[in-house]
């Protein structure tokens, strides 16, 4: 027996943590947005567009879904704001390599 489908006129809030500016893996969002009748691929691309001001920083994103339309809202955590304020350069180093800050 399947659970009842949600009421499309009632807003549903989904919170995700994504790396800014990167189109995440749609498979990781699918279980959250699939039952709401949304395309995970489209949501992943929209989130990437919305977070392009936060390149490489993990930011919490709030999706408010109403009538199968998702509104994306960035809710920066304290950690994300600190990392952004420090203006650390984006570094691609293998994991386990120590980074010495100036």
C-alpha positions as CSV (number, residue, x, y, z in Angstrom):
1,X,0.0,0.0,0.0
2,X,1.4,3.4,-1.0
3,X,1.3,6.4,1.3
4,X,-1.1,9.1,0.2
5,X,0.3,11.7,-2.2
6,X,1.0,15.1,-0.7
7,X,-1.4,18.0,-1.3
8,X,0.2,20.1,-4.1
9,X,-1.3,23.3,-2.8
10,X,0.5,22.9,0.6
11,X,4.1,24.3,0.6
12,X,6.7,21.7,1.4
13,X,10.2,22.7,2.7
14,X,13.3,20.6,1.8
15,X,16.7,21.6,3.2
16,X,19.9,20.4,1.4
17,X,23.6,21.1,1.9
18,X,25.3,21.6,-1.3
19,X,28.7,22.7,-2.6
20,X,28.2,26.2,-4.1
21,X,28.3,26.6,-7.8
22,X,28.5,22.8,-8.5
23,X,25.6,20.9,-10.0
24,X,25.3,18.1,-7.4
25,X,24.5,14.5,-8.0
26,X,20.8,14.3,-9.0
27,X,20.6,10.8,-7.5
28,X,21.3,12.2,-4.0
29,X,18.4,14.7,-4.3
30,X,15.9,12.3,-6.0
31,X,14.5,10.6,-2.8
32,X,13.7,14.1,-1.4
33,X,12.2,15.8,-4.5
34,X,11.0,12.8,-6.5
35,X,7.8,12.2,-4.4
36,X,7.0,15.9,-4.8
37,X,6.8,15.5,-8.6
38,X,10.0,17.4,-9.4
39,X,12.9,16.5,-11.7
40,X,16.0,15.9,-9.6
41,X,18.2,16.9,-12.6
42,X,16.5,20.3,-13.0
43,X,16.6,21.0,-9.2
44,X,20.4,20.2,-9.1
45,X,21.0,22.6,-12.0
46,X,18.8,25.3,-10.5
47,X,20.6,25.0,-7.1
48,X,24.0,25.2,-8.9
49,X,22.8,28.5,-10.6
50,X,21.5,29.9,-7.3
51,X,24.7,29.1,-5.4
52,X,27.2,30.4,-8.0
53,X,28.2,33.2,-5.6
54,X,29.5,30.6,-3.1
55,X,32.0,28.7,-5.2
56,X,33.4,25.6,-3.5
57,X,31.7,26.4,-0.1
58,X,29.2,24.0,1.4
59,X,26.0,26.0,1.9
60,X,22.6,24.9,3.2
61,X,19.8,25.5,0.6
62,X,16.1,25.6,1.4
63,X,13.7,24.5,-1.3
64,X,10.1,25.6,-0.9
65,X,7.9,23.4,-3.1
66,X,4.4,24.7,-4.0
67,X,2.3,23.5,-6.9
68,X,5.3,21.5,-8.2
69,X,7.4,24.7,-8.4
70,X,10.5,24.9,-6.3
71,X,11.7,28.3,-4.9
72,X,15.4,28.2,-3.9
73,X,16.6,30.1,-0.9
74,X,20.2,30.1,0.3
75,X,20.5,29.9,4.1
76,X,24.2,30.5,4.8
77,X,25.5,28.8,7.9
78,X,27.9,30.5,10.2
79,X,30.7,28.3,8.9
80,X,29.9,29.2,5.3
81,X,29.9,32.9,6.1
82,X,33.3,32.6,8.0
83,X,34.9,30.7,5.1
84,X,33.6,33.3,2.6
85,X,34.8,36.2,4.8
86,X,38.3,34.7,5.1
87,X,38.4,34.7,1.3
88,X,40.5,31.6,1.2
89,X,41.7,30.8,-2.3
90,X,40.2,27.7,-3.9
91,X,42.7,24.9,-3.6
92,X,42.6,21.6,-5.3
93,X,44.9,19.4,-3.3
94,X,44.7,15.7,-2.6
95,X,43.0,14.8,0.6
96,X,45.4,14.4,3.5
97,X,47.7,17.1,2.3
98,X,48.1,19.7,5.1
99,X,47.3,23.3,4.1
100,X,49.3,26.0,5.9
101,X,47.3,29.2,6.2
102,X,49.1,32.5,6.2
